[in-house]
């Protein structure tokens, strides 16, 4: 059997199934119960310790 033909058949069957299973696993991991707090905390990192907008002098602009 030619190497290309073997790899093509493998990619069309088992690798497709493996990647689909990996995709479903990632979706389940992201939407698992209890993960909302973690992702909300991560999403708010840019806004931590922000009392007010930066002054123009602090930005380096005049």
PDB file of N, H, CA, C and O in Angstrom:
ATOM      1  N   UNK A   1       0.844  -1.178   0.000  1.00  0.00           N
ATOM      2  CA  UNK A   1       0.000   0.000   0.000  1.00  0.00           C
ATOM      3  C   UNK A   1       0.892   1.245   0.000  1.00  0.00           C
ATOM      4  O   UNK A   1       1.885   1.314   0.724  1.00  0.00           O
ATOM      5  N   UNK A   2       0.535   2.176  -0.786  1.00  0.00           N
ATOM      6  H   UNK A   2      -0.272   2.120  -1.374  1.00  0.00           H
ATOM      7  CA  UNK A   2       1.287   3.418  -0.897  1.00  0.00           C
ATOM      8  C   UNK A   2       1.119   4.241   0.380  1.00  0.00           C
ATOM      9  O   UNK A   2       0.049   4.231   0.988  1.00  0.00           O
ATOM     10  N   UNK A   3       2.159   4.945   0.783  1.00  0.00           N
ATOM     11  H   UNK A   3       3.029   4.953   0.289  1.00  0.00           H
ATOM     12  CA  UNK A   3       2.128   5.713   2.027  1.00  0.00           C
ATOM     13  C   UNK A   3       1.053   6.807   1.991  1.00  0.00           C
ATOM     14  O   UNK A   3       0.333   7.002   2.971  1.00  0.00           O
ATOM     15  N   UNK A   4       0.947   7.506   0.884  1.00  0.00           N
ATOM     16  H   UNK A   4       1.531   7.348   0.088  1.00  0.00           H
ATOM     17  CA  UNK A   4      -0.059   8.566   0.763  1.00  0.00           C
ATOM     18  C   UNK A   4      -1.464   8.004   0.908  1.00  0.00           C
ATOM     19  O   UNK A   4      -2.295   8.587   1.605  1.00  0.00           O
ATOM     20  N   UNK A   5      -1.736   6.895   0.269  1.00  0.00           N
ATOM     21  H   UNK A   5      -1.061   6.421  -0.297  1.00  0.00           H
ATOM     22  CA  UNK A   5      -3.063   6.283   0.330  1.00  0.00           C
ATOM     23  C   UNK A   5      -3.386   5.860   1.760  1.00  0.00           C
ATOM     24  O   UNK A   5      -4.500   6.074   2.237  1.00  0.00           O
ATOM     25  N   UNK A   6      -2.410   5.259   2.445  1.00  0.00           N
ATOM     26  H   UNK A   6      -1.504   5.085   2.058  1.00  0.00           H
ATOM     27  CA  UNK A   6      -2.619   4.856   3.827  1.00  0.00           C
ATOM     28  C   UNK A   6      -2.912   6.059   4.715  1.00  0.00           C
ATOM     29  O   UNK A   6      -3.861   6.037   5.500  1.00  0.00           O
ATOM     30  N   UNK A   7      -2.099   7.110   4.595  1.00  0.00           N
ATOM     31  H   UNK A   7      -1.328   7.127   3.958  1.00  0.00           H
ATOM     32  CA  UNK A   7      -2.303   8.297   5.421  1.00  0.00           C
ATOM     33  C   UNK A   7      -3.628   8.981   5.104  1.00  0.00           C
ATOM     34  O   UNK A   7      -4.287   9.509   6.000  1.00  0.00           O
ATOM     35  N   UNK A   8      -4.015   8.974   3.844  1.00  0.00           N
ATOM     36  H   UNK A   8      -3.479   8.545   3.116  1.00  0.00           H
ATOM     37  CA  UNK A   8      -5.285   9.579   3.454  1.00  0.00           C
ATOM     38  C   UNK A   8      -6.465   8.816   4.056  1.00  0.00           C
ATOM     39  O   UNK A   8      -7.413   9.426   4.550  1.00  0.00           O
ATOM     40  N   UNK A   9      -6.408   7.509   4.015  1.00  0.00           N
ATOM     41  H   UNK A   9      -5.638   7.013   3.613  1.00  0.00           H
ATOM     42  CA  UNK A   9      -7.477   6.699   4.598  1.00  0.00           C
ATOM     43  C   UNK A   9      -7.515   6.857   6.116  1.00  0.00           C
ATOM     44  O   UNK A   9      -8.592   6.912   6.710  1.00  0.00           O
ATOM     45  N   UNK A  10      -6.344   6.929   6.742  1.00  0.00           N
ATOM     46  H   UNK A  10      -5.469   6.884   6.259  1.00  0.00           H
ATOM     47  CA  UNK A  10      -6.275   7.122   8.184  1.00  0.00           C
ATOM     48  C   UNK A  10      -6.857   8.475   8.578  1.00  0.00           C
ATOM     49  O   UNK A  10      -7.613   8.568   9.546  1.00  0.00           O
ATOM     50  N   UNK A  11      -6.512   9.517   7.838  1.00  0.00           N
ATOM     51  H   UNK A  11      -5.899   9.442   7.052  1.00  0.00           H
ATOM     52  CA  UNK A  11      -7.020  10.854   8.141  1.00  0.00           C
ATOM     53  C   UNK A  11      -8.522  10.940   7.915  1.00  0.00           C
ATOM     54  O   UNK A  11      -9.219  11.632   8.657  1.00  0.00           O
ATOM     55  N   UNK A  12      -9.020  10.259   6.918  1.00  0.00           N
ATOM     56  H   UNK A  12      -8.454   9.697   6.315  1.00  0.00           H
ATOM     57  CA  UNK A  12     -10.449  10.290   6.619  1.00  0.00           C
ATOM     58  C   UNK A  12     -11.280   9.510   7.630  1.00  0.00           C
ATOM     59  O   UNK A  12     -12.476   9.770   7.767  1.00  0.00           O
ATOM     60  N   UNK A  13     -10.682   8.573   8.333  1.00  0.00           N
ATOM     61  H   UNK A  13      -9.711   8.363   8.222  1.00  0.00           H
ATOM     62  CA  UNK A  13     -11.481   7.748   9.228  1.00  0.00           C
ATOM     63  C   UNK A  13     -11.123   7.980  10.692  1.00  0.00           C
ATOM     64  O   UNK A  13     -11.851   8.683  11.392  1.00  0.00           O
ATOM     65  N   UNK A  14     -10.042   7.419  11.162  1.00  0.00           N
ATOM     66  H   UNK A  14      -9.451   6.848  10.593  1.00  0.00           H
ATOM     67  CA  UNK A  14      -9.722   7.433  12.586  1.00  0.00           C
ATOM     68  C   UNK A  14      -9.294   8.803  13.089  1.00  0.00           C
ATOM     69  O   UNK A  14      -9.671   9.197  14.193  1.00  0.00           O
ATOM     70  N   UNK A  15      -8.527   9.522  12.314  1.00  0.00           N
ATOM     71  H   UNK A  15      -8.221   9.202  11.418  1.00  0.00           H
ATOM     72  CA  UNK A  15      -8.083  10.839  12.776  1.00  0.00           C
ATOM     73  C   UNK A  15      -9.261  11.801  12.844  1.00  0.00           C
ATOM     74  O   UNK A  15      -9.335  12.628  13.753  1.00  0.00           O
ATOM     75  N   UNK A  16     -10.167  11.700  11.905  1.00  0.00           N
ATOM     76  H   UNK A  16     -10.107  11.028  11.167  1.00  0.00           H
ATOM     77  CA  UNK A  16     -11.368  12.533  11.952  1.00  0.00           C
ATOM     78  C   UNK A  16     -12.171  12.229  13.211  1.00  0.00           C
ATOM     79  O   UNK A  16     -12.657  13.144  13.876  1.00  0.00           O
ATOM     80  N   UNK A  17     -12.308  10.971  13.533  1.00  0.00           N
ATOM     81  H   UNK A  17     -11.913  10.228  12.993  1.00  0.00           H
ATOM     82  CA  UNK A  17     -13.019  10.574  14.739  1.00  0.00           C
ATOM     83  C   UNK A  17     -12.295  11.061  15.996  1.00  0.00           C
ATOM     84  O   UNK A  17     -12.938  11.534  16.933  1.00  0.00           O
ATOM     85  N   UNK A  18     -10.975  10.950  16.024  1.00  0.00           N
ATOM     86  H   UNK A  18     -10.453  10.566  15.263  1.00  0.00           H
ATOM     87  CA  UNK A  18     -10.199  11.388  17.185  1.00  0.00           C
ATOM     88  C   UNK A  18     -10.292  12.905  17.374  1.00  0.00           C
ATOM     89  O   UNK A  18     -10.448  13.374  18.501  1.00  0.00           O
ATOM     90  N   UNK A  19     -10.201  13.661  16.306  1.00  0.00           N
ATOM     91  H   UNK A  19     -10.074  13.280  15.391  1.00  0.00           H
ATOM     92  CA  UNK A  19     -10.301  15.114  16.419  1.00  0.00           C
ATOM     93  C   UNK A  19     -11.703  15.556  16.812  1.00  0.00           C
ATOM     94  O   UNK A  19     -11.853  16.534  17.544  1.00  0.00           O
ATOM     95  N   UNK A  20     -12.721  14.865  16.346  1.00  0.00           N
ATOM     96  H   UNK A  20     -12.599  14.070  15.751  1.00  0.00           H
ATOM     97  CA  UNK A  20     -14.086  15.175  16.749  1.00  0.00           C
ATOM     98  C   UNK A  20     -14.268  14.902  18.239  1.00  0.00           C
ATOM     99  O   UNK A  20     -14.891  15.697  18.942  1.00  0.00           O
ATOM    100  N   UNK A  21     -13.734  13.795  18.721  1.00  0.00           N
ATOM    101  H   UNK A  21     -13.228  13.149  18.150  1.00  0.00           H
ATOM    102  CA  UNK A  21     -13.814  13.473  20.145  1.00  0.00           C
ATOM    103  C   UNK A  21     -13.064  14.508  20.975  1.00  0.00           C
ATOM    104  O   UNK A  21     -13.527  14.886  22.051  1.00  0.00           O
ATOM    105  N   UNK A  22     -11.920  14.968  20.495  1.00  0.00           N
ATOM    106  H   UNK A  22     -11.544  14.661  19.620  1.00  0.00           H
ATOM    107  CA  UNK A  22     -11.163  16.015  21.184  1.00  0.00           C
ATOM    108  C   UNK A  22     -11.972  17.310  21.241  1.00  0.00           C
ATOM    109  O   UNK A  22     -12.007  17.972  22.279  1.00  0.00           O
ATOM    110  N   UNK A  23     -12.615  17.674  20.146  1.00  0.00           N
ATOM    111  H   UNK A  23     -12.586  17.137  19.303  1.00  0.00           H
ATOM    112  CA  UNK A  23     -13.450  18.874  20.087  1.00  0.00           C
ATOM    113  C   UNK A  23     -14.594  18.791  21.090  1.00  0.00           C
ATOM    114  O   UNK A  23     -14.853  19.755  21.811  1.00  0.00           O
ATOM    115  N   UNK A  24     -15.271  17.668  21.144  1.00  0.00           N
ATOM    116  H   UNK A  24     -15.061  16.886  20.558  1.00  0.00           H
ATOM    117  CA  UNK A  24     -16.370  17.484  22.088  1.00  0.00           C
ATOM    118  C   UNK A  24     -15.837  17.555  23.521  1.00  0.00           C
ATOM    119  O   UNK A  24     -16.491  18.124  24.395  1.00  0.00           O
ATOM    120  N   UNK A  25     -14.672  16.989  23.766  1.00  0.00           N
ATOM    121  H   UNK A  25     -14.140  16.527  23.056  1.00  0.00           H
ATOM    122  CA  UNK A  25     -14.058  17.054  25.098  1.00  0.00           C
ATOM    123  C   UNK A  25     -13.753  18.484  25.519  1.00  0.00           C
ATOM    124  O   UNK A  25     -13.975  18.849  26.673  1.00  0.00           O
ATOM    125  N   UNK A  26     -13.251  19.293  24.603  1.00  0.00           N
ATOM    126  H   UNK A  26     -13.071  18.997  23.665  1.00  0.00           H
ATOM    127  CA  UNK A  26     -12.966  20.704  24.907  1.00  0.00           C
ATOM    128  C   UNK A  26     -14.257  21.446  25.213  1.00  0.00           C
ATOM    129  O   UNK A  26     -14.306  22.237  26.156  1.00  0.00           O
ATOM    130  N   UNK A  27     -15.297  21.206  24.434  1.00  0.00           N
ATOM    131  H   UNK A  27     -15.258  20.564  23.668  1.00  0.00           H
ATOM    132  CA  UNK A  27     -16.585  21.864  24.673  1.00  0.00           C
ATOM    133  C   UNK A  27     -17.123  21.490  26.050  1.00  0.00           C
ATOM    134  O   UNK A  27     -17.606  22.356  26.780  1.00  0.00           O
ATOM    135  N   UNK A  28     -17.046  20.221  26.410  1.00  0.00           N
ATOM    136  H   UNK A  28     -16.654  19.518  25.818  1.00  0.00           H
ATOM    137  CA  UNK A  28     -17.515  19.785  27.727  1.00  0.00           C
ATOM    138  C   UNK A  28     -16.673  20.424  28.832  1.00  0.00           C
ATOM    139  O   UNK A  28     -17.212  20.834  29.860  1.00  0.00           O
ATOM    140  N   UNK A  29     -15.352  20.512  28.627  1.00  0.00           N
ATOM    141  H   UNK A  29     -14.914  20.179  27.792  1.00  0.00           H
ATOM    142  CA  UNK A  29     -14.461  21.108  29.630  1.00  0.00           C
ATOM    143  C   UNK A  29     -14.790  22.589  29.856  1.00  0.00           C
ATOM    144  O   UNK A  29     -14.805  23.055  30.995  1.00  0.00           O
ATOM    145  N   UNK A  30     -15.047  23.313  28.791  1.00  0.00           N
ATOM    146  H   UNK A  30     -15.035  22.934  27.865  1.00  0.00           H
ATOM    147  CA  UNK A  30     -15.318  24.746  28.902  1.00  0.00           C
ATOM    148  C   UNK A  30     -16.661  25.004  29.577  1.00  0.00           C
ATOM    149  O   UNK A  30     -16.773  25.917  30.395  1.00  0.00           O
ATOM    150  N   UNK A  31     -17.669  24.222  29.251  1.00  0.00           N
ATOM    151  H   UNK A  31     -17.578  23.481  28.586  1.00  0.00           H
ATOM    152  CA  UNK A  31     -19.007  24.451  29.773  1.00  0.00           C
ATOM    153  C   UNK A  31     -19.347  23.577  30.981  1.00  0.00           C
ATOM    154  O   UNK A  31     -20.523  23.397  31.298  1.00  0.00           O
ATOM    155  N   UNK A  32     -18.346  23.040  31.649  1.00  0.00           N
ATOM    156  H   UNK A  32     -17.391  23.186  31.392  1.00  0.00           H
ATOM    157  CA  UNK A  32     -18.606  22.207  32.827  1.00  0.00           C
ATOM    158  C   UNK A  32     -19.145  23.069  33.965  1.00  0.00           C
ATOM    159  O   UNK A  32     -18.872  24.268  34.020  1.00  0.00           O
ATOM    160  N   UNK A  33     -19.898  22.468  34.859  1.00  0.00           N
ATOM    161  H   UNK A  33     -20.119  21.494  34.814  1.00  0.00           H
ATOM    162  CA  UNK A  33     -20.431  23.220  36.000  1.00  0.00           C
ATOM    163  C   UNK A  33     -19.289  23.758  36.872  1.00  0.00           C
ATOM    164  O   UNK A  33     -18.303  23.063  37.116  1.00  0.00           O
ATOM    165  N   UNK A  34     -19.432  24.969  37.323  1.00  0.00           N
ATOM    166  H   UNK A  34     -20.232  25.534  37.124  1.00  0.00           H
ATOM    167  CA  UNK A  34     -18.422  25.560  38.194  1.00  0.00           C
ATOM    168  C   UNK A  34     -17.337  26.324  37.481  1.00  0.00           C
ATOM    169  O   UNK A  34     -16.496  26.934  38.142  1.00  0.00           O
ATOM    170  N   UNK A  35     -17.314  26.319  36.170  1.00  0.00           N
ATOM    171  H   UNK A  35     -17.997  25.824  35.633  1.00  0.00           H
ATOM    172  CA  UNK A  35     -16.239  27.017  35.465  1.00  0.00           C
ATOM    173  C   UNK A  35     -16.562  28.485  35.201  1.00  0.00           C
ATOM    174  O   UNK A  35     -15.671  29.255  34.841  1.00  0.00           O
ATOM    175  N   UNK A  36     -17.815  28.883  35.374  1.00  0.00           N
ATOM    176  H   UNK A  36     -18.538  28.258  35.667  1.00  0.00           H
ATOM    177  CA  UNK A  36     -18.212  30.266  35.097  1.00  0.00           C
ATOM    178  C   UNK A  36     -17.436  31.258  35.960  1.00  0.00           C
ATOM    179  O   UNK A  36     -16.986  32.290  35.461  1.00  0.00           O
ATOM    180  N   UNK A  37     -17.275  30.957  37.252  1.00  0.00           N
ATOM    181  H   UNK A  37     -17.640  30.119  37.658  1.00  0.00           H
ATOM    182  CA  UNK A  37     -16.562  31.879  38.136  1.00  0.00           C
ATOM    183  C   UNK A  37     -15.120  32.053  37.683  1.00  0.00           C
ATOM    184  O   UNK A  37     -14.600  33.169  37.687  1.00  0.00           O
ATOM    185  N   UNK A  38     -14.481  30.979  37.300  1.00  0.00           N
ATOM    186  H   UNK A  38     -14.903  30.073  37.297  1.00  0.00           H
ATOM    187  CA  UNK A  38     -13.088  31.045  36.855  1.00  0.00           C
ATOM    188  C   UNK A  38     -12.957  31.898  35.599  1.00  0.00           C
ATOM    189  O   UNK A  38     -12.063  32.740  35.513  1.00  0.00           O
ATOM    190  N   UNK A  39     -13.836  31.691  34.628  1.00  0.00           N
ATOM    191  H   UNK A  39     -14.563  31.007  34.697  1.00  0.00           H
ATOM    192  CA  UNK A  39     -13.751  32.441  33.378  1.00  0.00           C
ATOM    193  C   UNK A  39     -14.158  33.897  33.568  1.00  0.00           C
ATOM    194  O   UNK A  39     -13.605  34.778  32.909  1.00  0.00           O
ATOM    195  N   UNK A  40     -15.117  34.171  34.458  1.00  0.00           N
ATOM    196  H   UNK A  40     -15.567  33.456  34.993  1.00  0.00           H
ATOM    197  CA  UNK A  40     -15.470  35.557  34.757  1.00  0.00           C
ATOM    198  C   UNK A  40     -14.298  36.282  35.410  1.00  0.00           C
ATOM    199  O   UNK A  40     -14.022  37.438  35.088  1.00  0.00           O
ATOM    200  N   UNK A  41     -13.609  35.606  36.326  1.00  0.00           N
ATOM    201  H   UNK A  41     -13.833  34.667  36.588  1.00  0.00           H
ATOM    202  CA  UNK A  41     -12.448  36.201  36.976  1.00  0.00           C
ATOM    203  C   UNK A  41     -11.342  36.491  35.960  1.00  0.00           C
ATOM    204  O   UNK A  41     -10.726  37.556  36.004  1.00  0.00           O
ATOM    205  N   UNK A  42     -11.091  35.565  35.058  1.00  0.00           N
ATOM    206  H   UNK A  42     -11.592  34.700  35.022  1.00  0.00           H
ATOM    207  CA  UNK A  42     -10.071  35.755  34.031  1.00  0.00           C
ATOM    208  C   UNK A  42     -10.451  36.887  33.079  1.00  0.00           C
ATOM    209  O   UNK A  42      -9.589  37.656  32.655  1.00  0.00           O
ATOM    210  N   UNK A  43     -11.720  36.990  32.747  1.00  0.00           N
ATOM    211  H   UNK A  43     -12.421  36.365  33.092  1.00  0.00           H
ATOM    212  CA  UNK A  43     -12.170  38.031  31.820  1.00  0.00           C
ATOM    213  C   UNK A  43     -12.035  39.426  32.422  1.00  0.00           C
ATOM    214  O   UNK A  43     -11.918  40.404  31.683  1.00  0.00           O
ATOM    215  N   UNK A  44     -12.049  39.534  33.740  1.00  0.00           N
ATOM    216  H   UNK A  44     -12.144  38.740  34.340  1.00  0.00           H
ATOM    217  CA  UNK A  44     -11.972  40.839  34.396  1.00  0.00           C
ATOM    218  C   UNK A  44     -10.563  41.256  34.780  1.00  0.00           C
ATOM    219  O   UNK A  44     -10.402  42.278  35.447  1.00  0.00           O
ATOM    220  N   UNK A  45      -9.546  40.518  34.392  1.00  0.00           N
ATOM    221  H   UNK A  45      -9.677  39.688  33.850  1.00  0.00           H
ATOM    222  CA  UNK A  45      -8.162  40.867  34.722  1.00  0.00           C
ATOM    223  C   UNK A  45      -7.800  42.288  34.267  1.00  0.00           C
ATOM    224  O   UNK A  45      -7.178  43.011  35.045  1.00  0.00           O
ATOM    225  N   UNK A  46      -8.153  42.725  33.059  1.00  0.00           N
ATOM    226  H   UNK A  46      -8.658  42.137  32.427  1.00  0.00           H
ATOM    227  CA  UNK A  46      -7.760  44.083  32.647  1.00  0.00           C
ATOM    228  C   UNK A  46      -8.379  45.190  33.505  1.00  0.00           C
ATOM    229  O   UNK A  46      -7.885  46.317  33.499  1.00  0.00           O
ATOM    230  N   UNK A  47      -9.436  44.891  34.232  1.00  0.00           N
ATOM    231  H   UNK A  47      -9.837  43.975  34.237  1.00  0.00           H
ATOM    232  CA  UNK A  47     -10.132  45.916  34.995  1.00  0.00           C
ATOM    233  C   UNK A  47      -9.791  45.906  36.484  1.00  0.00           C
ATOM    234  O   UNK A  47     -10.377  46.675  37.245  1.00  0.00           O
ATOM    235  N   UNK A  48      -8.881  45.073  36.910  1.00  0.00           N
ATOM    236  H   UNK A  48      -8.405  44.447  36.292  1.00  0.00           H
ATOM    237  CA  UNK A  48      -8.502  45.013  38.317  1.00  0.00           C
ATOM    238  C   UNK A  48      -7.713  46.258  38.701  1.00  0.00           C
ATOM    239  O   UNK A  48      -6.955  46.792  37.891  1.00  0.00           O
ATOM    240  N   UNK A  49      -7.886  46.708  39.906  1.00  0.00           N
ATOM    241  H   UNK A  49      -8.502  46.274  40.564  1.00  0.00           H
ATOM    242  CA  UNK A  49      -7.157  47.841  40.467  1.00  0.00           C
ATOM    243  C   UNK A  49      -7.331  49.108  39.649  1.00  0.00           C
ATOM    244  O   UNK A  49      -6.427  49.942  39.589  1.00  0.00           O
ATOM    245  N   UNK A  50      -8.458  49.252  39.036  1.00  0.00           N
ATOM    246  H   UNK A  50      -9.193  48.575  39.085  1.00  0.00           H
ATOM    247  CA  UNK A  50      -8.747  50.438  38.235  1.00  0.00           C
ATOM    248  C   UNK A  50      -9.731  51.309  38.998  1.00  0.00           C
ATOM    249  O   UNK A  50     -10.915  50.984  39.090  1.00  0.00           O
ATOM    250  N   UNK A  51      -9.242  52.416  39.546  1.00  0.00           N
ATOM    251  H   UNK A  51      -8.280  52.680  39.471  1.00  0.00           H
ATOM    252  CA  UNK A  51     -10.130  53.337  40.237  1.00  0.00           C
ATOM    253  C   UNK A  51     -10.640  54.421  39.296  1.00  0.00           C
ATOM    254  O   UNK A  51     -11.759  54.914  39.432  1.00  0.00           O
ATOM    255  N   UNK A  52      -9.796  54.775  38.346  1.00  0.00           N
ATOM    256  H   UNK A  52      -8.886  54.375  38.235  1.00  0.00           H
ATOM    257  CA  UNK A  52     -10.148  55.835  37.406  1.00  0.00           C
ATOM    258  C   UNK A  52      -9.301  55.657  36.153  1.00  0.00           C
ATOM    259  O   UNK A  52      -8.315  54.922  36.177  1.00  0.00           O
ATOM    260  N   UNK A  53      -9.668  56.315  35.067  1.00  0.00           N
ATOM    261  H   UNK A  53     -10.469  56.913  35.048  1.00  0.00           H
ATOM    262  CA  UNK A  53      -8.834  56.248  33.862  1.00  0.00           C
ATOM    263  C   UNK A  53      -7.479  56.911  34.103  1.00  0.00           C
ATOM    264  O   UNK A  53      -7.356  57.796  34.950  1.00  0.00           O
ATOM    265  N   UNK A  54      -6.480  56.486  33.367  1.00  0.00           N
ATOM    266  H   UNK A  54      -6.580  55.767  32.679  1.00  0.00           H
ATOM    267  CA  UNK A  54      -5.128  57.053  33.511  1.00  0.00           C
ATOM    268  C   UNK A  54      -5.107  58.489  33.011  1.00  0.00           C
ATOM    269  O   UNK A  54      -5.810  58.848  32.066  1.00  0.00           O
ATOM    270  N   UNK A  55      -4.281  59.307  33.670  1.00  0.00           N
ATOM    271  H   UNK A  55      -3.710  59.015  34.438  1.00  0.00           H
ATOM    272  CA  UNK A  55      -4.098  60.690  33.222  1.00  0.00           C
ATOM    273  C   UNK A  55      -3.289  60.698  31.948  1.00  0.00           C
ATOM    274  O   UNK A  55      -2.610  59.724  31.623  1.00  0.00           O
ATOM    275  N   UNK A  56      -3.363  61.816  31.218  1.00  0.00           N
ATOM    276  H   UNK A  56      -3.914  62.607  31.482  1.00  0.00           H
ATOM    277  CA  UNK A  56      -2.611  61.910  29.967  1.00  0.00           C
ATOM    278  C   UNK A  56      -1.103  61.849  30.218  1.00  0.00           C
ATOM    279  O   UNK A  56      -0.370  61.273  29.415  1.00  0.00           O
ATOM    280  N   UNK A  57      -0.630  62.439  31.330  1.00  0.00           N
ATOM    281  H   UNK A  57      -1.225  62.906  31.983  1.00  0.00           H
ATOM    282  CA  UNK A  57       0.798  62.395  31.636  1.00  0.00           C
ATOM    283  C   UNK A  57       1.260  60.971  31.943  1.00  0.00           C
ATOM    284  O   UNK A  57       2.385  60.594  31.616  1.00  0.00           O
ATOM    285  N   UNK A  58       0.384  60.182  32.573  1.00  0.00           N
ATOM    286  H   UNK A  58      -0.530  60.488  32.838  1.00  0.00           H
ATOM    287  CA  UNK A  58       0.721  58.800  32.878  1.00  0.00           C
ATOM    288  C   UNK A  58       0.770  57.940  31.637  1.00  0.00           C
ATOM    289  O   UNK A  58       1.533  56.976  31.572  1.00  0.00           O
ATOM    290  N   UNK A  59      -0.054  58.289  30.633  1.00  0.00           N
ATOM    291  H   UNK A  59      -0.674  59.072  30.686  1.00  0.00           H
ATOM    292  CA  UNK A  59      -0.070  57.557  29.381  1.00  0.00           C
ATOM    293  C   UNK A  59       1.149  57.848  28.530  1.00  0.00           C
ATOM    294  O   UNK A  59       1.487  57.060  27.647  1.00  0.00           O
ATOM    295  N   UNK A  60       1.820  58.973  28.781  1.00  0.00           N
ATOM    296  H   UNK A  60       1.546  59.613  29.499  1.00  0.00           H
ATOM    297  CA  UNK A  60       2.956  59.366  27.956  1.00  0.00           C
ATOM    298  C   UNK A  60       2.529  60.274  26.813  1.00  0.00           C
ATOM    299  O   UNK A  60       3.343  60.605  25.950  1.00  0.00           O
ATOM    300  N   UNK A  61       1.264  60.680  26.795  1.00  0.00           N
ATOM    301  H   UNK A  61       0.603  60.411  27.495  1.00  0.00           H
ATOM    302  CA  UNK A  61       0.752  61.566  25.756  1.00  0.00           C
ATOM    303  C   UNK A  61       0.558  62.943  26.357  1.00  0.00           C
ATOM    304  O   UNK A  61       0.285  63.070  27.550  1.00  0.00           O
ATOM    305  N   UNK A  62       0.695  63.967  25.547  1.00  0.00           N
ATOM    306  H   UNK A  62       0.917  63.865  24.577  1.00  0.00           H
ATOM    307  CA  UNK A  62       0.476  65.350  26.009  1.00  0.00           C
ATOM    308  C   UNK A  62      -0.478  66.077  25.143  1.00  0.00           C
ATOM    309  O   UNK A  62      -0.770  67.247  25.392  1.00  0.00           O
TER     310      UNK A  62
END
